[in-house]
Amino acid sequence: MENVLRPLIVVGGSVLLTLIIGWATDLLLRKADGRHHETPMWGLLRRGRIPYQLVLCAALLRGSYDEAQLLERHEAATGRALTLVLIGATAWLVIRITAAVVETTYSRYARAHRDPARVRRVRTQVTLIMRVVSAVVGVVAAAAMLLTFPAFRAAGASLLASAGILGIVAGVAAQSTLSNMFAGLQIAFGDMVRIGDTVVVDGEWGTVEEITLTFLTVRTWDERRITMPVSYFTSKPFENWSRGTPQMTGIVYWHLDHMAPMEAMREKLRDILRECPAWDGRAYGLDVTDTTPNTMQVRALVTAKDADDIWTVRVKVRESMIRWLSEEHPYALPRVNTADAAVPRSRSNGGQPLDGATPSRDGTNHRRLHEAPRTGPGR
């Protein structure tokens, strides 16, 4: 009977004590979060209550399982399992605490600085730091778990002796992965591209949505996601429309007839921009930039405060100007000459068309068939 009651008391007491301590800790964090609204630290720490309780329960069971005589036939396996759970829960708890500290620091920085570019830069750095910390803690936890097995401890000396060769082989095999990881760190702390930047890569316009140690995701204007290695941004040129000031100048082109009213178009462009809220009022202009035998190229320059507004202004100007020209000045739109070519007439043959061509009823000229002279009576 004692062999049954003792394990039950130990396990039940450990679980009950874990629940009590976890509830008390969560209550203190909730009260602290209610009192200190200026920092989200205490609310973020509450996310770690599950790994915190796992650490408490595993530690209590691991410290008392010898006296409780839990599963005497499998004593070594039970102890190792509790150790593995304790190591994994500890790593999970460390990651949650680190995330709470980092996110609190970022939120304070975002409130103190109003510059969106600097805030996006810090956000990118914080994201990559959290990924690095998670990777390091995960690797250390996995190594600690493996070292709990005697076979791995016995093989430790030989592994250390061949660590140099293995490192070289791993470096050659994972060359692209390592280059992407270093490129990710270079992007994070070199301020080349940040989360939220508007970029143009391979002819695609979009916004940087996610940056990791190995890849980067760009969300295009039509909601597609382009995923590419971060080494792309360190080895190839790309456009970053968010670098420096976000103000931009846009261009709108039309191909019009040579008779297009330029002065009236300039006045109309001014009226269109005044009615467009996305125009920032800095500058505008309209000029003829090129000509062809049939049309001329007209270019309008407009400005806006960022990339999204410049797209809106360009679309509005293009649509409104075409509609105004078609309604008020239709002659300004390109025309195609479809008239038939007239055959020149000769003065020496009485005004008849050359080469025996005769005009038909529909206005076109047809060549006469040359017939042989007839012979017979009366000729």
Phi and psi in degrees as a GROMACS rama.xvg file:
@    title "Ramachandran Plot"
@    xaxis  label "Phi"
@    yaxis  label "Psi"
@TYPE xy
-65.8909  -33.5511  GLU-2
-66.5352  -20.1098  ASN-3
-94.4223  -41.353  VAL-4
-69.8037  -39.0347  LEU-5
-62.3652  -48.2207  ARG-6
-62.171  -38.3186  PRO-7
-64.6989  -40.1878  LEU-8
-65.9514  -42.5017  ILE-9
-66.3866  -48.0323  VAL-10
-66.036  -46.6179  VAL-11
-63.1768  -41.7602  GLY-12
-64.0717  -39.1091  GLY-13
-65.245  -43.9278  SER-14
-65.9393  -43.3295  VAL-15
-64.2068  -44.0545  LEU-16
-63.4949  -37.1232  LEU-17
-64.0951  -42.838  THR-18
-65.3885  -39.1987  LEU-19
-66.5423  -47.8279  ILE-20
-64.3676  -41.7098  ILE-21
-62.9376  -41.5347  GLY-22
-65.3087  -42.7739  TRP-23
-64.0194  -42.1127  ALA-24
-65.0975  -42.2273  THR-25
-65.2344  -36.0519  ASP-26
-64.658  -42.3851  LEU-27
-64.4074  -41.4361  LEU-28
-66.463  -35.5503  LEU-29
-67.6236  -40.714  ARG-30
-66.3749  -39.881  LYS-31
-65.9769  -35.7389  ALA-32
-67.764  -34.8555  ASP-33
-71.408  -28.3476  GLY-34
-84.8747  -32.4673  ARG-35
-112.283  86.3895  HIS-36
-79.7964  -12.8838  HIS-37
-76.5405  -14.0176  GLU-38
-133.715  137.035  THR-39
-88.7999  12.0932  PRO-40
-56.5025  -50.6527  MET-41
-68.7419  -36.5961  TRP-42
-67.5587  -35.7709  GLY-43
-71.3285  -33.1188  LEU-44
-66.2102  -24.6665  LEU-45
-66.1856  -18.5459  ARG-46
-68.07  -17.5757  ARG-47
-94.8145  16.8573  GLY-48
-69.0721  -32.57  ARG-49
-69.4378  -51.2025  ILE-50
-63.9611  -29.1672  PRO-51
-63.9256  -43.8218  TYR-52
-69.3886  -34.8119  GLN-53
-64.217  -40.1473  LEU-54
-63.3676  -44.1001  VAL-55
-62.0338  -48.2913  LEU-56
-65.537  -43.7862  CYS-57
-65.406  -38.2138  ALA-58
-67.2785  -42.0588  ALA-59
-64.9987  -44.8986  LEU-60
-67.4872  -37.853  LEU-61
-67.3601  -33.1506  ARG-62
-80.3108  -18.8916  GLY-63
-117.887  2.25253  SER-64
-72.7788  -23.5322  TYR-65
-65.3134  -47.5338  ASP-66
-72.2705  -30.7949  GLU-67
-76.9822  -16.2462  ALA-68
56.0411  52.2101  GLN-69
-77.1337  123.577  LEU-70
48.3403  68.2781  LEU-71
-59.4799  -32.6796  GLU-72
-70.5927  -24.3621  ARG-73
-123.328  44.8938  HIS-74
-63.7665  -44.8344  GLU-75
-66.026  -42.3947  ALA-76
-65.6959  -38.7636  ALA-77
-64.8968  -45.8021  THR-78
-61.1539  -40.599  GLY-79
-67.9784  -38.7117  ARG-80
-63.502  -43.6038  ALA-81
-63.6579  -36.7452  LEU-82
-65.232  -42.308  THR-83
-62.8422  -42.8156  LEU-84
-62.8804  -40.4153  VAL-85
-64.0705  -42.4708  LEU-86
-66.0644  -45.6379  ILE-87
-63.6268  -42.5825  GLY-88
-67.0171  -35.6756  ALA-89
-64.9134  -43.6625  THR-90
-62.1041  -41.8278  ALA-91
-60.9124  -44.1884  TRP-92
-65.1813  -40.9565  LEU-93
-62.0311  -41.6479  VAL-94
-64.4688  -41.0797  ILE-95
-66.188  -41.492  ARG-96
-66.0905  -42.411  ILE-97
-62.6646  -41.474  THR-98
-62.9737  -38.9986  ALA-99
-64.2788  -43.1954  ALA-100
-65.5114  -44.9818  VAL-101
-66.5122  -44.2241  VAL-102
-65.9044  -34.9986  GLU-103
-64.9811  -43.7048  THR-104
-61.4712  -41.594  THR-105
-66.0449  -41.8467  TYR-106
-63.6043  -39.6363  SER-107
-64.1822  -41.4412  ARG-108
-64.9442  -40.0715  TYR-109
-65.67  -35  ALA-110
-73.1382  -32.0502  ARG-111
-81.4958  -24.5011  ALA-112
-119.274  130.012  HIS-113
-97.0056  -2.62306  ARG-114
-76.7235  113.691  ASP-115
-61.4969  -34.5916  PRO-116
-65.1986  -43.3886  ALA-117
-67.6983  -37.6517  ARG-118
-65.2829  -41.6756  VAL-119
-65.5801  -35.7701  ARG-120
-63.9239  -45.7384  ARG-121
-66.0955  -35.7848  VAL-122
-63.2584  -41.7756  ARG-123
-62.3507  -45.1268  THR-124
-63.6502  -42.0187  GLN-125
-63.7252  -41.0285  VAL-126
-62.3349  -45.2875  THR-127
-69.6134  -35.257  LEU-128
-62.2574  -42.3372  ILE-129
-63.9758  -37.0837  MET-130
-68.5726  -38.4463  ARG-131
-65.4429  -44.8991  VAL-132
-61.963  -43.1586  VAL-133
-62.3705  -41.3622  SER-134
-65.7775  -43.0084  ALA-135
-65.3785  -46.0341  VAL-136
-63.363  -39.2774  VAL-137
-64.4046  -41.0437  GLY-138
-65.9939  -43.4246  VAL-139
-63.7158  -41.8688  VAL-140
-64.1468  -42.1316  ALA-141
-64.1466  -39.8951  ALA-142
-64.7459  -41.385  ALA-143
-63.7834  -37.6463  ALA-144
-64.8889  -42.4713  MET-145
-65.2621  -34.4267  LEU-146
-71.4026  -11.8259  LEU-147
-73.8243  -14.9358  THR-148
-91.4615  130.01  PHE-149
-59.1138  -33.279  PRO-150
-62.4481  -38.8541  ALA-151
-73.523  -33.6781  PHE-152
-66.7985  -38.3539  ARG-153
-67.2471  -32.6205  ALA-154
-86.3078  2.06695  ALA-155
-63.8363  -40.4788  GLY-156
-63.2769  -45.7208  ALA-157
-66.8911  -34.4619  SER-158
-66.5261  -40.6499  LEU-159
-65.7775  -36.9257  LEU-160
-64.9766  -34.5185  ALA-161
-100.184  15.8903  SER-162
-64.1392  -36.2039  ALA-163
-63.8708  -46.6177  GLY-164
-65.0644  -43.026  ILE-165
-63.9245  -36.4469  LEU-166
-64.3175  -40.6272  GLY-167
-65.261  -45.6115  ILE-168
-62.3655  -43.8902  VAL-169
-65.6605  -36.8743  ALA-170
-65.005  -40.5398  GLY-171
-68.4458  -41.8856  VAL-172
-68.3366  -34.8001  ALA-173
-108.061  36.2758  ALA-174
-61.5476  -46.5506  GLN-175
-65.5505  -39.4181  SER-176
-64.6621  -43.841  THR-177
-65.8977  -38.9135  LEU-178
-63.6759  -37.6698  SER-179
-67.2436  -38.1003  ASN-180
-64.0799  -45.2771  MET-181
-66.872  -35.1695  PHE-182
-65.177  -37.0662  ALA-183
-62.6391  -42.1637  GLY-184
-66.1521  -36.6113  LEU-185
-66.2121  -38.245  GLN-186
-67.2167  -40.486  ILE-187
-64.9772  -46.0171  ALA-188
-102.292  -7.72635  PHE-189
-93.2986  -5.86834  GLY-190
58.8636  39.2801  ASP-191
-79.0199  -46.7775  MET-192
-146.206  145.725  VAL-193
-129.61  161.988  ARG-194
-64.4846  129.389  ILE-195
96.7614  -7.09204  GLY-196
-72.1592  146.511  ASP-197
-93.8702  119.342  THR-198
-129.006  161.615  VAL-199
-125.714  115.021  VAL-200
-128.574  127.391  VAL-201
53.5783  38.3107  ASP-202
78.9764  1.99326  GLY-203
-103.544  130.547  GLU-204
-99.5135  130.473  TRP-205
-168.171  -172.71  GLY-206
-119.195  136.007  THR-207
-68.6099  119.539  VAL-208
-103.566  -33.4251  GLU-209
-150.889  139.284  GLU-210
-130.742  123.629  ILE-211
-118.341  -174.722  THR-212
-72.0625  -19.1055  LEU-213
-122.066  -26.0735  THR-214
-141.954  166.566  PHE-215
-136.109  139.463  LEU-216
-114.734  128.418  THR-217
-113.634  125.526  VAL-218
-95.0235  117.323  ARG-219
-79.7527  172.722  THR-220
-65.4156  -25.5651  TRP-221
-98.3779  26.2191  ASP-222
70.3091  16.7815  GLU-223
-85.2642  155.819  ARG-224
-114.718  124.735  ARG-225
-107.337  118.609  ILE-226
-107.073  128.76  THR-227
-144.226  154.073  MET-228
-65.06  146.297  PRO-229
-67.1252  -20.7073  VAL-230
-64.9476  -17.9718  SER-231
-59.9067  -39.5436  TYR-232
-79.0981  -10.9257  PHE-233
-102.615  -7.76351  THR-234
-120.18  -15.6698  SER-235
-129.883  150.247  LYS-236
-73.5119  147.799  PRO-237
-150.416  159.736  PHE-238
-94.7885  129.91  GLU-239
-120.504  101.247  ASN-240
-75.7773  -8.11194  TRP-241
-97.325  -1.38399  SER-242
-71.8893  140.53  ARG-243
69.0078  -137.304  GLY-244
-82.5423  142.885  THR-245
-76.802  -4.71279  PRO-246
-64.2278  143.556  GLN-247
-138.855  157.24  MET-248
-116.18  128.216  THR-249
-109.809  159.476  GLY-250
-125.39  137.286  ILE-251
-127.343  130.37  VAL-252
-112.809  144.371  TYR-253
-133.142  147.621  TRP-254
-110.05  109.805  HIS-255
-123.751  168.895  LEU-256
-71.5194  158.175  ASP-257
-65.0507  -17.598  HIS-258
-89.4582  8.36375  MET-259
-60.7563  136.344  ALA-260
-78.7028  98.384  PRO-261
-66.7585  -44.7505  MET-262
-64.7802  -40.7886  GLU-263
-65.8129  -34.9757  ALA-264
-66.9583  -37.52  MET-265
-63.6723  -42.2369  ARG-266
-66.0483  -39.9607  GLU-267
-65.8784  -38.5643  LYS-268
-60.4341  -42.2485  LEU-269
-61.3486  -42.4305  ARG-270
-66.3271  -39.2589  ASP-271
-63.6141  -43.0091  ILE-272
-68.5117  -34.2327  LEU-273
-65.7917  -27.7786  ARG-274
-91.0862  -0.10892  GLU-275
-103.076  112.658  CYS-276
-64.7194  -23.08  PRO-277
-75.9576  -16.6343  ALA-278
-73.9892  131.502  TRP-279
-88.0671  -3.4606  ASP-280
80.6938  8.30998  GLY-281
-74.4312  -50.3885  ARG-282
-161.091  159.985  ALA-283
-160.235  162.338  TYR-284
-170.777  158.696  GLY-285
-144.61  124.665  LEU-286
-145.4  159.442  ASP-287
-90.2764  119.195  VAL-288
-104.804  -16.3531  THR-289
-164.376  158.738  ASP-290
-136.501  153.529  THR-291
-130.095  171.609  THR-292
-58.4745  -24.6615  PRO-293
-110.86  -30.1785  ASN-294
-137.128  174.352  THR-295
-130.865  149.934  MET-296
-96.4359  122.392  GLN-297
-109.991  131.176  VAL-298
-118.923  133.702  ARG-299
-113.638  134.375  ALA-300
-107.209  129.488  LEU-301
-134.163  160.179  VAL-302
-127.172  157.732  THR-303
-156.401  169.296  ALA-304
-80.4065  -21.0879  LYS-305
-156.61  -178.735  ASP-306
-67.1411  -36.9539  ALA-307
-65.6836  -42.5236  ASP-308
-71.3378  -32.6632  ASP-309
-66.08  -33.8793  ILE-310
-64.9342  -42.4422  TRP-311
-63.5596  -42.5318  THR-312
-64.3919  -44.4624  VAL-313
-61.3622  -44.6286  ARG-314
-63.6325  -43.2762  VAL-315
-63.9117  -45.7178  LYS-316
-64.4118  -44.737  VAL-317
-61.639  -47.1819  ARG-318
-68.4985  -45.2617  GLU-319
-66.8092  -39.3536  SER-320
-67.6978  -42.2403  MET-321
-62.7997  -42.512  ILE-322
-64.6344  -40.5762  ARG-323
-66.7971  -41.0474  TRP-324
-65.6224  -41.5977  LEU-325
-66.5371  -28.6422  SER-326
-89.1658  -41.1266  GLU-327
-101.068  -34.1442  GLU-328
-135.782  68.3115  HIS-329
-65.5418  -23.5114  PRO-330
-67.1861  -16.6403  TYR-331
-78.4848  -14.3679  ALA-332
-78.876  153.006  LEU-333
-60.1511  139.38  PRO-334
-123.277  150.331  ARG-335
-115.766  125.275  VAL-336
-81.282  115.728  ASN-337
-112.439  14.4403  THR-338
-69.1179  148.489  ALA-339
-75.8887  146.235  ASP-340
-79.3967  132.115  ALA-341
-85.6949  139.067  ALA-342
-82.3813  129.32  VAL-343
-64.2485  143.87  PRO-344
-99.1367  153.449  ARG-345
-101.354  137.84  SER-346
-78.1555  -24.3472  ARG-347
-78.0872  -21.8012  SER-348
-109.346  29.8199  ASN-349
77.6675  25.1809  GLY-350
84.0109  7.08115  GLY-351
-77.7384  152.472  GLN-352
-63.7383  150.689  PRO-353
-67.632  157.341  LEU-354
62.148  27.8922  ASP-355
71.0957  20.1823  GLY-356
-83.5668  136.912  ALA-357
-120.236  141.138  THR-358
-71.8051  137.907  PRO-359
-93.5956  178.347  SER-360
-65.3898  -30.4819  ARG-361
-87.677  8.85115  ASP-362
92.9482  -3.88392  GLY-363
-95.8194  156.246  THR-364
-100.496  134.409  ASN-365
-119.949  139.51  HIS-366
-79.6896  133.48  ARG-367
-73.5449  148.784  ARG-368
-83.0854  131.453  LEU-369
-82.7201  114.108  HIS-370
-101.112  154.162  GLU-371
-74.8794  145.782  ALA-372
-64.4686  138.181  PRO-373
-77.411  149.525  ARG-374
-125.897  143.447  THR-375
158.379  -170.339  GLY-376
-59.7872  144.635  PRO-377
79.4979  3.56218  GLY-378
